[in-house]
Amino acid sequence: MLPTVGAPVSLSFPAKAEYLRLARLAAADAASRAGFDVDDIDDVRIAVSELCGALGAGGRITLTMFSEPGRLEVRGASEVALAPKLDGLTRTVVRGVVDDYELSSDPVGAFSFVKGRAAAARSNGATAAEAAQDTVEDTAGETPVEGTA
Amino acid sequence: VSLDLDTQVAGAAARVALRGDVDMATAPELRRVLDELLDGGASEIVLDCRELEFLDSSGIGALVAARARLGDAGQLVLEAPRPNVQKVLAVTGVDRELTIRS
């Protein structure tokens, strides 16, 4: 039987700094399943570490990773209603390593990011719609978090 | 613990070999060791990064703090950082504030 492309992988761990290493290992595996090279795998490790850290301590974090050839999407969710925050340095690092990311706090702290682009979309060549999408993604950056306590 | 720090001091020169990962869990330990060296009068600190496998923004914060405490007369040298570490240094612009040796 062929492996299912894009079958999500989930990991749940205590929201403590000492588990970030585990999160990075899992994310690196997902990135290698997407066929990323060493540099892109390193970028994913950094993004996961910084964004999981931004969810803060308390409760558990669940990471869900969707790999497909050339593209990886990672979602992280906390159990606590704490708005994730990135300080200036952290934001600079995250922006430097992923194509697009989002933070939210409704109803719990969460993030998502995307690295790469699906192989199929790339082989068809960039359409105008995709180019427009790129522009949106470049400026999206951080979604404002509303209703923070 | 996923970070080992091996420190050698000779007068005002200090050398710290980093092995493992510097992240939110271990950056406080790096910061503590650097502060101890600075408290002891170190003015040139060389960080051997050959075995440093990961550096995140909290590690960058520790390096920037040490760099600030050293002042103009002091030097903070990163020796042989791996490409992933170099990337974080470059993205944050910290590579321009520190001395990086291959």
gemmi code that builds the backbone of each chain (N, CA, C; Angstrom):
import gemmi

chains = {
    "A": [
        ("MET", (0.846, -1.193, 0.000), (0.000, 0.000, 0.000), (0.877, 1.237, 0.000)),
        ("LEU", (0.522, 2.206, -0.803), (1.301, 3.441, -0.858), (1.026, 4.285, 0.385)),
        ("PRO", (2.051, 4.985, 0.855), (1.793, 5.882, 1.986), (0.850, 7.001, 1.552)),
        ("THR", (-0.006, 7.428, 2.448), (-0.927, 8.507, 2.141), (-0.196, 9.838, 2.201)),
        ("VAL", (-0.188, 10.527, 1.090), (0.475, 11.827, 1.064), (-0.330, 12.807, 1.903)),
        ("GLY", (0.350, 13.515, 2.790), (-0.315, 14.548, 3.563), (-1.036, 14.038, 4.799)),
        ("ALA", (-0.881, 12.734, 5.118), (-1.494, 12.244, 6.354), (-0.919, 13.023, 7.521)),
        ("PRO", (-1.765, 13.696, 8.289), (-1.229, 14.538, 9.366), (-0.612, 13.727, 10.494)),
        ("VAL", (0.397, 14.305, 11.102), (1.044, 13.715, 12.272), (0.853, 14.685, 13.425)),
        ("SER", (0.432, 14.157, 14.575), (0.223, 15.019, 15.738), (1.127, 14.624, 16.891)),
        ("LEU", (1.489, 15.603, 17.657), (2.327, 15.400, 18.836), (1.791, 16.292, 19.948)),
        ("SER", (1.610, 15.704, 21.121), (1.121, 16.481, 22.257), (2.158, 16.408, 23.373)),
        ("PHE", (2.483, 17.538, 23.965), (3.528, 17.551, 24.991), (3.255, 18.684, 25.977)),
        ("PRO", (3.815, 18.600, 27.186), (3.619, 19.674, 28.163), (4.215, 20.982, 27.649)),
        ("ALA", (3.514, 22.085, 27.881), (3.991, 23.388, 27.417), (5.102, 23.887, 28.335)),
        ("LYS", (6.260, 23.261, 28.194), (7.433, 23.645, 28.980), (8.621, 23.703, 28.034)),
        ("ALA", (9.544, 24.592, 28.347), (10.689, 24.817, 27.458), (11.495, 23.542, 27.217)),
        ("GLU", (11.539, 22.668, 28.224), (12.376, 21.474, 28.055), (11.822, 20.498, 27.009)),
        ("TYR", (10.583, 20.722, 26.545), (10.024, 19.849, 25.506), (10.180, 20.430, 24.097)),
        ("LEU", (10.770, 21.624, 23.998), (10.923, 22.235, 22.679), (11.816, 21.394, 21.770)),
        ("ARG", (12.787, 20.744, 22.382), (13.693, 19.904, 21.595), (12.920, 18.771, 20.908)),
        ("LEU", (11.989, 18.187, 21.679), (11.148, 17.128, 21.114), (10.304, 17.681, 19.957)),
        ("ALA", (9.742, 18.861, 20.156), (8.938, 19.480, 19.091), (9.786, 19.701, 17.838)),
        ("ARG", (11.020, 20.115, 18.028), (11.907, 20.348, 16.872), (12.219, 19.047, 16.139)),
        ("LEU", (12.437, 17.988, 16.921), (12.741, 16.693, 16.294), (11.565, 16.227, 15.435)),
        ("ALA", (10.351, 16.355, 15.982), (9.163, 15.920, 15.235), (8.981, 16.771, 13.982)),
        ("ALA", (9.192, 18.079, 14.126), (9.004, 18.982, 12.987), (10.061, 18.724, 11.912)),
        ("ALA", (11.274, 18.404, 12.343), (12.331, 18.107, 11.379), (11.979, 16.858, 10.576)),
        ("ASP", (11.385, 15.888, 11.246), (10.958, 14.665, 10.549), (9.872, 14.991, 9.523)),
        ("ALA", (8.905, 15.809, 9.925), (7.830, 16.193, 8.993), (8.405, 16.952, 7.809)),
        ("ALA", (9.396, 17.795, 8.069), (10.010, 18.575, 6.988), (10.767, 17.671, 6.026)),
        ("SER", (11.397, 16.649, 6.558), (12.117, 15.753, 5.660), (11.139, 14.904, 4.852)),
        ("ARG", (9.954, 14.613, 5.421), (8.916, 13.909, 4.648), (8.405, 14.767, 3.494)),
        ("ALA", (8.471, 16.088, 3.665), (8.059, 16.997, 2.597), (9.152, 17.115, 1.527)),
        ("GLY", (10.279, 16.478, 1.785), (11.363, 16.490, 0.811), (12.252, 17.718, 0.900)),
        ("PHE", (12.189, 18.434, 2.018), (12.983, 19.654, 2.160), (14.471, 19.331, 2.260)),
        ("ASP", (15.291, 20.295, 1.816), (16.740, 20.131, 1.993), (17.117, 20.536, 3.422)),
        ("VAL", (18.392, 20.372, 3.733), (18.860, 20.594, 5.105), (18.542, 22.008, 5.588)),
        ("ASP", (18.735, 22.993, 4.712), (18.501, 24.390, 5.111), (17.030, 24.619, 5.467)),
        ("ASP", (16.130, 24.073, 4.652), (14.706, 24.265, 4.915), (14.260, 23.494, 6.162)),
        ("ILE", (14.860, 22.332, 6.383), (14.553, 21.573, 7.603), (14.986, 22.386, 8.831)),
        ("ASP", (16.156, 23.005, 8.744), (16.623, 23.857, 9.850), (15.672, 25.021, 10.080)),
        ("ASP", (15.166, 25.603, 8.998), (14.213, 26.716, 9.130), (12.966, 26.268, 9.892)),
        ("VAL", (12.484, 25.073, 9.581), (11.279, 24.547, 10.238), (11.548, 24.309, 11.721)),
        ("ARG", (12.727, 23.788, 12.040), (13.079, 23.563, 13.457), (13.033, 24.878, 14.229)),
        ("ILE", (13.583, 25.919, 13.614), (13.605, 27.220, 14.290), (12.185, 27.747, 14.476)),
        ("ALA", (11.382, 27.691, 13.407), (10.020, 28.242, 13.479), (9.196, 27.534, 14.553)),
        ("VAL", (9.276, 26.209, 14.577), (8.489, 25.445, 15.565), (8.922, 25.805, 16.980)),
        ("SER", (10.218, 25.910, 17.178), (10.739, 26.217, 18.503), (10.279, 27.595, 18.967)),
        ("GLU", (10.406, 28.576, 18.094), (10.048, 29.952, 18.468), (8.533, 30.063, 18.708)),
        ("LEU", (7.748, 29.455, 17.834), (6.296, 29.623, 17.928), (5.712, 28.816, 19.090)),
        ("CYS", (6.237, 27.625, 19.336), (5.777, 26.882, 20.520), (6.145, 27.661, 21.778)),
        ("GLY", (7.322, 28.253, 21.789), (7.728, 29.069, 22.928), (6.784, 30.242, 23.139)),
        ("ALA", (6.290, 30.791, 22.035), (5.391, 31.952, 22.110), (4.037, 31.580, 22.715)),
        ("LEU", (3.692, 30.301, 22.704), (2.415, 29.881, 23.301), (2.474, 29.943, 24.829)),
        ("GLY", (3.674, 30.059, 25.370), (3.819, 30.212, 26.817), (3.763, 28.891, 27.554)),
        ("ALA", (4.002, 28.943, 28.858), (3.996, 27.743, 29.684), (2.609, 27.537, 30.275)),
        ("GLY", (2.234, 26.294, 30.459), (0.939, 25.980, 31.056), (0.119, 25.085, 30.155)),
        ("GLY", (-0.390, 24.005, 30.714), (-1.175, 23.065, 29.933), (-0.295, 22.283, 28.968)),
        ("ARG", (-0.911, 21.853, 27.880), (-0.180, 21.081, 26.885), (-0.265, 21.795, 25.542)),
        ("ILE", (0.672, 21.458, 24.679), (0.654, 21.964, 23.310), (0.443, 20.782, 22.380)),
        ("THR", (-0.442, 20.936, 21.430), (-0.610, 19.914, 20.403), (-0.140, 20.480, 19.073)),
        ("LEU", (0.827, 19.782, 18.488), (1.351, 20.158, 17.174), (0.726, 19.228, 16.152)),
        ("THR", (0.263, 19.765, 15.050), (-0.219, 18.920, 13.955), (0.509, 19.343, 12.691)),
        ("MET", (1.089, 18.356, 12.006), (1.941, 18.639, 10.851), (1.409, 17.945, 9.612)),
        ("PHE", (1.244, 18.727, 8.556), (0.742, 18.215, 7.286), (1.859, 18.325, 6.253)),
        ("SER", (2.405, 17.178, 5.853), (3.482, 17.178, 4.861), (2.951, 16.751, 3.509)),
        ("GLU", (3.369, 17.435, 2.490), (3.170, 16.951, 1.122), (4.423, 17.347, 0.363)),
        ("PRO", (4.638, 16.782, -0.816), (5.896, 17.079, -1.510), (6.087, 18.591, -1.697)),
        ("GLY", (7.150, 19.112, -1.127), (7.494, 20.521, -1.306), (6.818, 21.483, -0.362)),
        ("ARG", (5.909, 20.991, 0.477), (5.161, 21.903, 1.341), (4.895, 21.272, 2.698)),
        ("LEU", (5.037, 22.089, 3.727), (4.728, 21.644, 5.090), (3.893, 22.712, 5.777)),
        ("GLU", (2.796, 22.273, 6.405), (2.004, 23.175, 7.221), (2.033, 22.658, 8.651)),
        ("VAL", (2.299, 23.535, 9.587), (2.348, 23.150, 10.992), (1.368, 24.011, 11.767)),
        ("ARG", (0.547, 23.356, 12.582), (-0.360, 24.086, 13.472), (-0.034, 23.706, 14.905)),
        ("GLY", (-0.045, 24.679, 15.751), (0.202, 24.425, 17.172), (-0.907, 25.051, 17.978)),
        ("ALA", (-1.397, 24.326, 18.979), (-2.471, 24.868, 19.816), (-2.173, 24.588, 21.277)),
        ("SER", (-2.373, 25.583, 22.086), (-2.217, 25.469, 23.526), (-3.556, 25.068, 24.131)),
        ("GLU", (-3.557, 24.780, 25.431), (-4.823, 24.513, 26.120), (-5.309, 25.732, 26.868)),
        ("VAL", (-4.474, 26.751, 26.910), (-4.820, 27.918, 27.723), (-5.149, 29.112, 26.832)),
        ("ALA", (-6.031, 29.970, 27.344), (-6.495, 31.128, 26.575), (-5.526, 32.288, 26.751)),
        ("LEU", (-4.293, 32.033, 26.373), (-3.262, 33.055, 26.495), (-2.865, 33.472, 25.076)),
        ("ALA", (-2.883, 34.765, 24.817), (-2.539, 35.233, 23.473), (-1.042, 35.043, 23.230)),
        ("PRO", (-0.685, 34.293, 22.168), (0.739, 34.141, 21.881), (1.338, 35.479, 21.468)),
        ("LYS", (2.535, 35.717, 21.929), (3.201, 36.978, 21.604), (4.628, 36.714, 21.160)),
        ("LEU", (5.048, 37.441, 20.151), (6.438, 37.368, 19.733), (7.097, 38.700, 20.028)),
        ("ASP", (8.243, 38.661, 20.714), (8.961, 39.923, 20.875), (9.696, 40.223, 19.567)),
        ("GLY", (10.317, 41.396, 19.497), (10.913, 41.846, 18.229), (11.902, 40.863, 17.635)),
        ("LEU", (12.782, 40.353, 18.490), (13.826, 39.444, 18.027), (13.221, 38.149, 17.496)),
        ("THR", (12.244, 37.623, 18.251), (11.616, 36.360, 17.862), (10.863, 36.529, 16.544)),
        ("ARG", (10.158, 37.657, 16.416), (9.403, 37.902, 15.185), (10.346, 37.975, 13.985)),
        ("THR", (11.487, 38.634, 14.192), (12.476, 38.743, 13.114), (12.951, 37.357, 12.678)),
        ("VAL", (13.199, 36.498, 13.661), (13.679, 35.152, 13.349), (12.606, 34.373, 12.584)),
        ("VAL", (11.363, 34.411, 13.087), (10.290, 33.627, 12.445), (10.061, 34.116, 11.017)),
        ("ARG", (10.029, 35.436, 10.847), (9.826, 35.981, 9.496), (10.956, 35.594, 8.556)),
        ("GLY", (12.130, 35.365, 9.135), (13.280, 35.021, 8.315), (13.289, 33.577, 7.840)),
        ("VAL", (12.447, 32.732, 8.458), (12.555, 31.302, 8.151), (11.301, 30.657, 7.558)),
        ("VAL", (10.140, 31.301, 7.676), (8.945, 30.683, 7.077), (8.277, 31.631, 6.091)),
        ("ASP", (7.449, 31.065, 5.223), (6.816, 31.852, 4.178), (5.631, 32.644, 4.708)),
        ("ASP", (4.963, 32.069, 5.687), (3.735, 32.694, 6.156), (3.408, 32.119, 7.531)),
        ("TYR", (3.015, 32.969, 8.448), (2.605, 32.435, 9.753), (1.485, 33.275, 10.330)),
        ("GLU", (0.772, 32.667, 11.288), (-0.346, 33.351, 11.934), (-0.372, 33.011, 13.410)),
        ("LEU", (-0.767, 33.987, 14.208), (-0.994, 33.746, 15.628), (-2.455, 34.037, 15.914)),
        ("SER", (-3.053, 33.276, 16.829), (-4.431, 33.580, 17.201), (-4.657, 33.208, 18.659)),
        ("SER", (-5.771, 33.660, 19.208), (-6.035, 33.367, 20.628), (-7.509, 33.074, 20.849)),
        ("ASP", (-8.161, 32.510, 19.855), (-9.598, 32.298, 19.972), (-9.951, 30.838, 19.733)),
        ("PRO", (-10.300, 30.067, 20.744), (-10.408, 30.456, 22.159), (-9.116, 30.197, 22.944)),
        ("VAL", (-8.182, 29.476, 22.322), (-6.907, 29.197, 23.008), (-5.767, 29.713, 22.136)),
        ("GLY", (-4.615, 29.865, 22.740), (-3.445, 30.308, 21.995), (-3.089, 29.315, 20.896)),
        ("ALA", (-2.822, 29.815, 19.707), (-2.523, 28.917, 18.597), (-1.643, 29.628, 17.583)),
        ("PHE", (-0.961, 28.823, 16.777), (-0.208, 29.383, 15.656), (-0.307, 28.440, 14.481)),
        ("SER", (0.009, 28.939, 13.314), (0.179, 28.066, 12.155), (1.223, 28.707, 11.258)),
        ("PHE", (1.929, 27.862, 10.531), (2.839, 28.404, 9.523), (2.966, 27.434, 8.361)),
        ("VAL", (3.393, 27.990, 7.258), (3.575, 27.203, 6.047), (5.001, 27.405, 5.563)),
        ("LYS", (5.618, 26.310, 5.157), (6.939, 26.393, 4.542), (6.851, 25.705, 3.193)),
        ("GLY", (7.303, 26.389, 2.165), (7.331, 25.792, 0.833), (5.992, 25.874, 0.120)),
        ("ARG", (5.939, 25.253, -1.015), (4.737, 25.258, -1.838), (4.606, 23.882, -2.465)),
        ("ALA", (3.384, 23.415, -2.590), (3.157, 22.070, -3.109), (3.799, 21.916, -4.482)),
        ("ALA", (4.392, 20.747, -4.696), (5.114, 20.491, -5.941), (4.213, 20.674, -7.148)),
        ("ALA", (2.942, 20.255, -7.056), (2.025, 20.332, -8.187), (1.825, 21.782, -8.626)),
        ("ALA", (1.604, 22.664, -7.658), (1.380, 24.073, -7.965), (2.607, 24.676, -8.628)),
        ("ARG", (3.782, 24.233, -8.162), (5.014, 24.813, -8.682), (5.250, 24.367, -10.116)),
        ("SER", (4.941, 23.083, -10.404), (5.247, 22.570, -11.736), (4.324, 23.174, -12.788)),
        ("ASN", (3.162, 23.657, -12.359), (2.257, 24.302, -13.311), (2.666, 25.738, -13.631)),
        ("GLY", (3.632, 26.212, -12.921), (4.058, 27.597, -13.101), (3.183, 28.503, -12.266)),
        ("ALA", (3.717, 29.635, -11.879), (2.971, 30.551, -11.019), (1.907, 31.282, -11.827)),
        ("THR", (0.670, 31.160, -11.399), (-0.404, 31.894, -12.051), (-0.513, 33.281, -11.430)),
        ("ALA", (-1.302, 34.135, -12.053), (-1.480, 35.481, -11.519), (-2.094, 35.408, -10.121)),
        ("ALA", (-3.039, 34.447, -9.955), (-3.691, 34.298, -8.658), (-2.671, 33.941, -7.581)),
        ("GLU", (-1.752, 33.039, -7.951), (-0.725, 32.639, -6.984), (0.207, 33.799, -6.664)),
        ("ALA", (0.542, 34.590, -7.698), (1.417, 35.735, -7.470), (0.743, 36.717, -6.521)),
        ("ALA", (-0.563, 36.918, -6.725), (-1.305, 37.824, -5.849), (-1.318, 37.272, -4.428)),
        ("GLN", (-1.494, 35.954, -4.329), (-1.502, 35.297, -3.023), (-0.172, 35.523, -2.315)),
        ("ASP", (0.932, 35.430, -3.079), (2.255, 35.658, -2.491), (2.330, 37.042, -1.862)),
        ("THR", (1.782, 38.025, -2.578), (1.834, 39.402, -2.067), (1.088, 39.500, -0.747)),
        ("VAL", (-0.075, 38.862, -0.711), (-0.861, 38.883, 0.522), (-0.075, 38.236, 1.653)),
        ("GLU", (0.547, 37.088, 1.350), (1.279, 36.370, 2.384), (2.452, 37.195, 2.894)),
        ("ASP", (3.123, 37.903, 1.971), (4.288, 38.682, 2.386), (3.914, 39.756, 3.391)),
        ("THR", (2.730, 40.325, 3.220), (2.354, 41.432, 4.083), (1.539, 40.963, 5.300)),
        ("ALA", (1.080, 39.700, 5.232), (0.228, 39.210, 6.318), (0.979, 39.176, 7.641)),
        ("GLY", (2.115, 38.476, 7.637), (2.928, 38.416, 8.850), (2.106, 37.967, 10.038)),
        ("GLU", (1.985, 38.855, 10.976), (1.328, 38.510, 12.220), (-0.106, 39.008, 12.212)),
        ("THR", (-1.025, 38.108, 12.447), (-2.418, 38.498, 12.550), (-2.658, 39.145, 13.912)),
        ("PRO", (-3.266, 40.312, 13.921), (-3.510, 40.961, 15.215), (-4.336, 40.053, 16.129)),
        ("VAL", (-3.933, 39.997, 17.348), (-4.642, 39.183, 18.325), (-5.656, 40.070, 19.041)),
        ("GLU", (-6.887, 39.633, 19.013), (-7.929, 40.459, 19.615), (-8.384, 39.870, 20.939)),
        ("GLY", (-8.929, 40.735, 21.753), (-9.541, 40.287, 22.995), (-8.554, 39.666, 23.962)),
        ("THR", (-7.345, 40.192, 24.004), (-6.381, 39.621, 24.928), (-6.675, 40.087, 26.342)),
        ("ALA", (-6.417, 39.183, 27.279), (-6.686, 39.515, 28.684), (-5.552, 40.370, 29.256)),
    ],
    "B": [
        ("VAL", (19.602, 17.511, 30.360), (19.876, 18.849, 29.813), (20.464, 18.706, 28.414)),
        ("SER", (20.024, 19.556, 27.484), (20.467, 19.397, 26.103), (21.568, 20.381, 25.731)),
        ("LEU", (22.217, 21.006, 26.744), (23.345, 21.898, 26.459), (24.465, 21.654, 27.461)),
        ("ASP", (25.679, 21.433, 26.920), (26.866, 21.342, 27.764), (27.741, 22.549, 27.495)),
        ("LEU", (28.232, 23.177, 28.556), (29.122, 24.323, 28.413), (30.435, 23.997, 29.115)),
        ("ASP", (31.521, 24.033, 28.360), (32.839, 23.727, 28.915), (33.671, 25.011, 28.874)),
        ("THR", (33.970, 25.531, 30.052), (34.597, 26.850, 30.138), (36.063, 26.753, 30.570)),
        ("GLN", (36.919, 27.505, 29.866), (38.322, 27.632, 30.268), (38.645, 29.114, 30.366)),
        ("VAL", (39.326, 29.503, 31.427), (39.673, 30.907, 31.625), (41.177, 31.047, 31.776)),
        ("ALA", (41.760, 32.011, 31.046), (43.179, 32.343, 31.186), (43.277, 33.859, 31.247)),
        ("GLY", (43.378, 34.375, 32.456), (43.407, 35.831, 32.631), (42.099, 36.445, 32.176)),
        ("ALA", (42.199, 37.428, 31.268), (41.000, 38.111, 30.791), (40.394, 37.416, 29.580)),
        ("ALA", (41.022, 36.324, 29.150), (40.515, 35.590, 27.987), (39.772, 34.344, 28.452)),
        ("ALA", (38.588, 34.149, 27.898), (37.806, 32.970, 28.259), (37.368, 32.252, 26.991)),
        ("ARG", (37.240, 30.960, 27.136), (36.812, 30.146, 26.008), (35.710, 29.207, 26.497)),
        ("VAL", (34.590, 29.214, 25.787), (33.471, 28.352, 26.169), (33.120, 27.468, 24.981)),
        ("ALA", (33.188, 26.171, 25.185), (32.763, 25.247, 24.133), (31.300, 24.887, 24.379)),
        ("LEU", (30.456, 25.146, 23.383), (29.034, 24.843, 23.502), (28.730, 23.539, 22.771)),
        ("ARG", (28.033, 22.654, 23.459), (27.649, 21.401, 22.805), (26.163, 21.181, 23.034)),
        ("GLY", (25.405, 21.057, 21.946), (23.969, 20.820, 22.075), (23.156, 21.983, 21.560)),
        ("ASP", (22.016, 22.230, 22.217), (21.055, 23.221, 21.742), (20.934, 24.393, 22.714)),
        ("VAL", (20.948, 25.598, 22.181), (20.593, 26.766, 22.990), (19.184, 27.183, 22.580)),
        ("ASP", (18.229, 27.003, 23.502), (16.846, 27.402, 23.237), (16.270, 28.017, 24.509)),
        ("MET", (14.961, 28.152, 24.579), (14.359, 28.789, 25.750), (14.682, 28.047, 27.041)),
        ("ALA", (14.913, 26.738, 26.922), (15.197, 25.941, 28.119), (16.628, 26.147, 28.598)),
        ("THR", (17.562, 26.329, 27.682), (18.978, 26.335, 28.056), (19.638, 27.707, 27.964)),
        ("ALA", (18.996, 28.677, 27.324), (19.593, 30.008, 27.200), (19.916, 30.628, 28.568)),
        ("PRO", (19.062, 30.425, 29.598), (19.418, 30.985, 30.908), (20.763, 30.476, 31.424)),
        ("GLU", (21.072, 29.218, 31.140), (22.360, 28.654, 31.570), (23.522, 29.334, 30.829)),
        ("LEU", (23.357, 29.561, 29.530), (24.391, 30.265, 28.761), (24.573, 31.681, 29.312)),
        ("ARG", (23.442, 32.322, 29.597), (23.486, 33.687, 30.117), (24.216, 33.733, 31.474)),
        ("ARG", (23.929, 32.743, 32.304), (24.554, 32.679, 33.630), (26.074, 32.516, 33.506)),
        ("VAL", (26.507, 31.610, 32.608), (27.945, 31.366, 32.427), (28.635, 32.613, 31.877)),
        ("LEU", (28.001, 33.275, 30.923), (28.599, 34.491, 30.351), (28.677, 35.592, 31.409)),
        ("ASP", (27.628, 35.730, 32.209), (27.630, 36.750, 33.266), (28.741, 36.476, 34.282)),
        ("GLU", (28.943, 35.203, 34.613), (30.005, 34.838, 35.553), (31.369, 35.238, 35.017)),
        ("LEU", (31.575, 34.967, 33.726), (32.857, 35.328, 33.115), (33.051, 36.841, 33.122)),
        ("LEU", (31.978, 37.554, 32.809), (32.063, 39.019, 32.777), (32.271, 39.576, 34.186)),
        ("ASP", (31.604, 38.983, 35.162), (31.798, 39.401, 36.552), (33.250, 39.189, 36.963)),
        ("GLY", (33.867, 38.132, 36.423), (35.250, 37.808, 36.774), (36.265, 38.621, 35.987)),
        ("GLY", (35.791, 39.533, 35.139), (36.703, 40.432, 34.434), (37.115, 39.993, 33.042)),
        ("ALA", (36.441, 39.003, 32.488), (36.784, 38.569, 31.130), (36.511, 39.701, 30.136)),
        ("SER", (37.450, 39.938, 29.218), (37.248, 40.980, 28.203), (37.284, 40.398, 26.797)),
        ("GLU", (37.740, 39.162, 26.672), (37.641, 38.491, 25.380), (37.062, 37.098, 25.600)),
        ("ILE", (35.891, 36.892, 25.039), (35.225, 35.597, 25.210), (35.065, 34.940, 23.848)),
        ("VAL", (35.612, 33.755, 23.727), (35.474, 32.990, 22.491), (34.492, 31.849, 22.740)),
        ("LEU", (33.459, 31.788, 21.917), (32.500, 30.698, 22.013), (32.772, 29.711, 20.874)),
        ("ASP", (33.170, 28.538, 21.251), (33.416, 27.489, 20.256), (32.071, 26.870, 19.884)),
        ("CYS", (31.620, 27.136, 18.661), (30.270, 26.721, 18.234), (30.274, 25.479, 17.350)),
        ("ARG", (31.425, 24.798, 17.292), (31.510, 23.618, 16.413), (30.423, 22.591, 16.710)),
        ("GLU", (30.153, 22.392, 18.006), (29.189, 21.370, 18.419), (27.839, 21.968, 18.814)),
        ("LEU", (27.661, 23.257, 18.492), (26.380, 23.901, 18.791), (25.401, 23.540, 17.671)),
        ("GLU", (24.354, 22.803, 18.025), (23.462, 22.271, 16.994), (22.266, 23.165, 16.713)),
        ("PHE", (21.948, 24.048, 17.662), (20.739, 24.858, 17.495), (20.857, 26.135, 18.318)),
        ("LEU", (20.425, 27.239, 17.729), (20.406, 28.523, 18.444), (19.111, 29.230, 18.074)),
        ("ASP", (18.348, 29.664, 19.092), (17.112, 30.396, 18.781), (17.213, 31.835, 19.287)),
        ("SER", (16.111, 32.559, 19.275), (16.157, 33.979, 19.623), (16.533, 34.206, 21.086)),
        ("SER", (16.214, 33.250, 21.965), (16.605, 33.444, 23.365), (18.126, 33.341, 23.506)),
        ("GLY", (18.739, 32.494, 22.676), (20.208, 32.422, 22.658), (20.813, 33.692, 22.102)),
        ("ILE", (20.183, 34.218, 21.054), (20.629, 35.492, 20.488), (20.573, 36.574, 21.569)),
        ("GLY", (19.497, 36.553, 22.358), (19.353, 37.519, 23.443), (20.510, 37.438, 24.436)),
        ("ALA", (20.926, 36.211, 24.762), (22.045, 36.015, 25.694), (23.347, 36.562, 25.101)),
        ("LEU", (23.540, 36.347, 23.801), (24.759, 36.837, 23.144), (24.781, 38.357, 23.088)),
        ("VAL", (23.622, 38.939, 22.759), (23.532, 40.403, 22.659), (23.786, 41.046, 24.029)),
        ("ALA", (23.248, 40.422, 25.083), (23.450, 40.956, 26.433), (24.932, 40.926, 26.808)),
        ("ALA", (25.604, 39.820, 26.486), (27.031, 39.704, 26.806), (27.839, 40.715, 25.989)),
        ("ARG", (27.456, 40.851, 24.737), (28.154, 41.806, 23.869), (28.042, 43.230, 24.440)),
        ("ALA", (26.866, 43.570, 24.916), (26.648, 44.906, 25.478), (27.493, 45.108, 26.735)),
        ("ARG", (27.571, 44.063, 27.565), (28.349, 44.203, 28.810), (29.847, 44.319, 28.526)),
        ("LEU", (30.318, 43.704, 27.446), (31.753, 43.753, 27.132), (32.203, 45.162, 26.762)),
        ("GLY", (31.328, 45.927, 26.166), (31.693, 47.284, 25.765), (32.633, 47.289, 24.572)),
        ("ASP", (33.066, 48.497, 24.216), (33.885, 48.656, 23.004), (35.240, 47.968, 23.121)),
        ("ALA", (35.779, 47.900, 24.322), (37.115, 47.344, 24.499), (37.116, 45.811, 24.437)),
        ("GLY", (35.975, 45.221, 24.709), (35.922, 43.770, 24.775), (35.590, 43.128, 23.439)),
        ("GLN", (35.694, 41.819, 23.411), (35.409, 41.096, 22.179), (34.630, 39.810, 22.480)),
        ("LEU", (33.630, 39.565, 21.657), (32.892, 38.308, 21.735), (33.017, 37.626, 20.375)),
        ("VAL", (33.650, 36.476, 20.389), (33.949, 35.774, 19.142), (33.157, 34.472, 19.071)),
        ("LEU", (32.491, 34.249, 17.955), (31.845, 32.959, 17.711), (32.693, 32.191, 16.714)),
        ("GLU", (33.132, 31.024, 17.151), (34.032, 30.261, 16.315), (33.294, 29.106, 15.655)),
        ("ALA", (33.389, 29.043, 14.342), (32.891, 27.917, 13.544), (31.412, 27.583, 13.750)),
        ("PRO", (30.516, 28.592, 13.719), (29.090, 28.255, 13.824), (28.612, 27.493, 12.589)),
        ("ARG", (27.703, 26.570, 12.811), (27.146, 25.787, 11.704), (26.195, 26.664, 10.886)),
        ("PRO", (25.857, 26.227, 9.678), (25.013, 27.064, 8.801), (23.685, 27.477, 9.434)),
        ("ASN", (23.029, 26.572, 10.177), (21.729, 26.938, 10.768), (21.892, 28.006, 11.847)),
        ("VAL", (23.014, 27.941, 12.573), (23.296, 28.951, 13.589), (23.654, 30.273, 12.912)),
        ("GLN", (24.459, 30.184, 11.867), (24.825, 31.386, 11.107), (23.594, 32.091, 10.562)),
        ("LYS", (22.616, 31.290, 10.136), (21.412, 31.887, 9.560), (20.668, 32.736, 10.589)),
        ("VAL", (20.514, 32.217, 11.803), (19.823, 32.976, 12.848), (20.611, 34.247, 13.190)),
        ("LEU", (21.927, 34.140, 13.201), (22.761, 35.318, 13.453), (22.565, 36.354, 12.347)),
        ("ALA", (22.454, 35.876, 11.108), (22.328, 36.786, 9.971), (20.944, 37.433, 9.918)),
        ("VAL", (19.909, 36.613, 10.129), (18.527, 37.112, 10.058), (18.290, 38.225, 11.081)),
        ("THR", (18.914, 38.089, 12.259), (18.722, 39.078, 13.322), (19.726, 40.229, 13.225)),
        ("GLY", (20.696, 40.116, 12.317), (21.697, 41.171, 12.164), (22.776, 41.137, 13.228)),
        ("VAL", (22.716, 40.131, 14.103), (23.681, 40.036, 15.194), (25.078, 39.682, 14.664)),
        ("ASP", (25.109, 39.097, 13.468), (26.417, 38.743, 12.887), (27.286, 39.976, 12.645)),
        ("ARG", (26.642, 41.148, 12.573), (27.417, 42.376, 12.361), (27.961, 42.935, 13.674)),
        ("GLU", (27.397, 42.489, 14.790), (27.833, 43.012, 16.084), (28.892, 42.133, 16.738)),
        ("LEU", (28.930, 40.873, 16.347), (29.878, 39.945, 16.940), (30.965, 39.637, 15.926)),
        ("THR", (32.040, 39.042, 16.432), (33.089, 38.579, 15.525), (32.843, 37.099, 15.255)),
        ("ILE", (32.760, 36.761, 13.979), (32.538, 35.357, 13.625), (33.757, 34.849, 12.873)),
        ("ARG", (34.337, 33.782, 13.409), (35.504, 33.165, 12.773), (35.118, 31.792, 12.257)),
        ("SER", (35.644, 31.469, 11.090), (35.320, 30.132, 10.562), (36.286, 29.097, 11.146)),
    ],
}
model = gemmi.Model(1)
for chain_id, residues in chains.items():
    chain = gemmi.Chain(chain_id)
    for i, (resn, *xyz) in enumerate(residues, 1):
        res = gemmi.Residue()
        res.name, res.seqid = resn, gemmi.SeqId(i, " ")
        for name, pos in zip(("N", "CA", "C"), xyz):
            atom = gemmi.Atom()
            atom.name, atom.element = name, gemmi.Element(name[0])
            atom.pos, atom.b_iso = gemmi.Position(*pos), 0.0
            res.add_atom(atom)
        chain.add_residue(res)
    model.add_chain(chain)
structure = gemmi.Structure()
structure.add_model(model)
structure.setup_entities()
